[in-house]
Amino acid sequence: VFFFLMIRRPPISTPFPSTTLFRSMETILKNTRLQYDAAVILGDLVYWPGRVRFGFVNREIYESAGQMPVFTVIGNHDTDNKNDSGDYFREYFGPDHYWWRFGAVVFIAINNIEPDRWESELKWLDKTFREQTGEGDKIFLMMHKPPSATAGFYGMTVENSEQLLDTIPEKANVTILASHFHGYMEYDFHGIPVFVTGEAGAPSKNIPPSYGYLSVECTPANCILNHVNLGYISTGDLYVEKFILIYFYYCWPVLSLLAGFGIIY
């Protein structure tokens, strides 16, 4: 038996509110690292990508999780808005798609964020289904944006959702684990159960605002999913020094130059 939790990283956006909410994910990791064997963060590790920000997040995850392995899924905030590139994400967190097996349980993570990679991603997923899964397997498909059967839903486009559905074998026993939405929901997508867990993000769409995660308890035959609602989490101090590290790292050379010429003092 092994346990892991599915949580969504709060994106680091506006300074102080998100720095506070940034602590919620760390609080969850610190409080659960002795109870669980692994964690999966379903995307949006930062608000916008950059080596300094990803390096900071990487270090914070390591410090918070201790010896507990942490897997990541790429989110829309982890890509460059100009060219939808996830290169920085892959540089710091490795491949954006992967799979692993535990007995008859198979976990598959995909990248459903970068448009230019979507066609090749579907081919990789189809190959993974054909070569790595079989009859009797319980498959958990992990992604950032949840699939949608109707236009206007807060997730994948209907077209991409239908393409994903066509790639999943008809008789496969699949459950989708996703995020993106800043709250928790469960729904059915053409007969496929979908669990959306975004309660470590910000701002919370739960009423009243609350934090939480999806606990996954697995045996080699199956997994049991439990939604854990933590209510409000006290996130402690604002960590001003880390705010400065993230937002003003690239400013120090400029500030030093201006100080040297006496423009600022």
Salt bridges, closest charged atoms under 4 A:
GLU26 OE1 - ARG23 NH2 2.67
ASP44 OD2 - ARG8 NH2 2.50
ASP44 OD2 - HIS144 NE2 3.40
GLU60 OE1 - ARG23 NH1 3.69
GLU60 OE2 - ARG59 NH2 3.68
GLU60 OE1 - LYS242 NZ 2.92
GLU63 OE2 - ARG59 NE 3.97
ASP87 OD1 - ARG90 NH2 2.96
GLU91 OE2 - ARG51 NE 3.05
ASP96 OD2 - ARG90 NH1 2.50
ASP96 OD2 - ARG117 NH1 3.93
GLU114 OE1 - ARG90 NH1 2.62
GLU114 OE1 - ARG117 NE 3.63
GLU119 OE2 - LYS123 NZ 3.81
GLU121 OE1 - HIS97 ND1 2.96
ASP126 OD2 - ARG130 NE 2.92
ASP137 OD2 - ARG101 NH2 2.75
GLU199 OE1 - HIS227 NE2 2.60
